[in-house]
Amino acid sequence: MPKVKIKRKSTAIDMTAMCDVAFLLLTFFILTATARQPEPLPVDTPSSTVTIKLPDSDISMLTVGQGKVFFGVVGQDVRMRALERMAEEYKVTFTEEEKKRFALVESFGVPMANLKEYIALNGAERNNLNQPGIPTDSTNNELHQWILQARYATKELHGQELRFTIKGDSNEEYPTIRKVVDILQKQNINKFSLVTSLEGLN
Amino acid sequence: MAELDTSGGGGGKGKKVRSKKMSTRVDLTAMVDLAFLLITFFMLTTTLAKPQAMDMFMPDKDDEQKDELPVKASRTMTVLLGSDDKIVWYMGVMGSTAPTVDNFGKSGIRQAFIDNNKKVLAQTGDPKKGLMVILKPTDKSNYKNFVDLLDEIKIAGVPSYGIVNKIEPEELNLMKEQGAFKD
């Protein structure tokens, strides 16, 4: 009598389905991705229980930390237009190339006088640069101008009011925040948002 | 991982030489590896969570105060933010009620807000006229305390609040007395 042979099963698994899923997920992540930008001024935001999400467009972020204020506005077109308006205001001329480079800057904190040099730097150099923040003194209130010009630019391009958010560091002393709030209020902006991280209700 | 070729090679003599059929299956392991590596990369470099934001309203700064409604002093609760996470609050006009030194947290300022709101509502008997919190952050207070307090106001359901930046000297003295303000 012949021996009954047990059929050997192959150890290979069919990877096709797994491969399909993996690439589907990959496609999804690539399409939804917005690259994380390195922040020029890292801040630790205070936590709150509020869960209102910030809108994606027509917002400006004022980052406050270490006594410095950084300015940033969402949207490359708005940034470019704001820079053009600022250039007119401060009698500085920027080339098209410089404007394009500036449009990619998410947030910055250099005075107008040093802006040209700042734009010329490359990414790594910018990260290493210790930016002094935007001047907010009453004699040279550039932050006021930036806010004003960015509002004009948004209105021109999108027909929307620019919303302002303040991203402050937890340990920042209140007077610095008050200074920024005062600048906003001078332009009759009485409503703005404070960026917070999420905290459970306890 | 490559599939094992278990079939015997070649064959006996005299048999026809058959061309060996190649398997159509491709080993996908490496491809899957790569795909997952890329997925991991994209997941880590993207910001999934949008920042949360809290809305804040400031009173109009116009010098001419047109439509300001007078608020009864008994409805107001003044909260002074001091240094070292300390809070001092009093009801109504300063001096009329004893100030309380409080702390952040569930049983601290939040309870005070809830209790005072209830009291005021019982007093006025009008659900629209609840507590009015006047928030006064001093120069020594930090931003975190300020946000925390706004948060507590929201949690406690206080109907109205205002932020006032002007701090009276008496209030500063009061805070110094209570040890809530350090120069």
Interface residues (C-beta under 8 A of the other chain):
Chain A: R8 S10 T11 A12 M15 T16 M18 C19 A22 F23 L25 L26 F29 I30 T32 A33 T34 A35 R36 T45 P46 S48 T49 V50 T51 I52 K53 L54 D56 V64 T165 K167 G168 D169 S170 N171 E172 E173 Y174 P175 T176 I177 R178 V181 Q185 K186 N188 N190 K191 F192 S193 L194 V195 T196 S197 L198 E199 L201 N202
Chain B: M1 A2 E3 L4 T6 R25 D27 L28 T29 M31 V32 A35 F36 L38 I39 F42 M43 T45 T46 T47 K50 P51 Q52 A53 M54 D55 M56 F57 M58 P59 D60 K61 L81 K106 P137 T138 D139 K140 S141 N142 Y143 K144 F146 V147 D148 L150 D151 K154 I155 N165
